[in-house]
Amino acid sequence: MIKEIKYKNYKVKIRKMGLKQAQLENAYGLYIPNKSSIYIQNNLNPKNYIAVLLHELAHFVLDKTEKKPNSEESFAVMVEEFAKIFLQNPKLINFIKQCTKQNETG
């Protein structure tokens, strides 16, 4: 499991969220800015886990980015910011590959 992701000079911790908490929040994942943490429901299959992780990372990037996407052009900026995350976190790419492979064989 990935425990931390870097973006620019920021770090966000990846934490597990129990089923009861997920049901209470009505969410599979949460980004909590003041705790610099992303919480993800702990019993998701690998494909859903990655989808939730990337969704919550988008919230993290938006929180830390001055220019917010409101058009195709600014959305391209968001994509570039995700590229920076992947470059700073090679273990994240391996983790995504591993989860994708598990989903294909499972």
N, C-alpha and C positions, 0 to 999 in steps of 0.2 A: 504494500500500500504506500502511496505517496503521503508523506506527513507534512510537507511544507512546499510552497511554490513561491518563487521569486519573480518579481516584476519591477524593473528599474531598481530603485533603492528600497523597495517595499518587500515584505514577506507576509504571506497568509498561511496560517496553519490549517491543515485539513483534519477534521475530527469526525468521529462517528456520532450519529444521532439515533437513539433508540426508536422503536416503532411507536411507542406511546407518545413521545415528543413529536415525532413526525405527524401523527394523527392530530395532536393538539394544535400544531402549527398549520396543518392542512398543506404540507409541503414535503417533498422528498429531500430538499436541500435548502439551506439558508446561508446567506452571507451576513455576518454580524460585524460591521465596520469597526465599532469601538473595541472589539476583542481581536481584530485582525484574524478572524477565523471563518472558515467555511465548514458547515455541519452537513453531513450527508447520511441519509438513512442507511443503516448498516446491513440490511439484508437484500439490497438490490442486486440483480444480476449484473455481470460486467458491462454489458451494452448500456443499460439504464444508468449505471453508476457513472460511466464516462459522460453520458448526455447531461446528467445532473451536474457533474463536476464542471464541465465546460459552460453550462448555463450560469452557475454561481461564479465562475471565473470572469464571465462577462460583467456581472455586477461589480466584482472587485476592480476590474480594469476601469469601468465607468466611474467608480468612486475615486480612483487615483488619477484619472485623466482630466485635463482641463477642457479639452475640446470634446463635447458630447455629440454622438452621431444623431443627426436629424435629416440626413439626405444620403443618397448613394455615395457621394464623395466622402462624406464624413464617416459613413459606415466602412469605407475602404481604410480609413485611418484606424478604425477599431480592429480590422483584420490584421493590419500591420503590427498593432500592439500585441495581438495574440502570437504573431510570429516571434516577437521579442521574448514572450514567455517561453515558447518552445526552445528558443536558442539558449536561454538562461537555465533551462531545466531539462537536460537530456534524459534524465530518468523518467520524466513525464511521458516522453515519446515512447520509451520502452514499455512503460506501464500501459499506455493506450494500445500498443501492439499486442501485449500480453492479454489484455481484456478482450480485444477483438478476436484474437486466436481462440480464446476460451469459448467465446460466443459461437464461433464457427464450428467448433468440435462438440459443443455441449448441447 
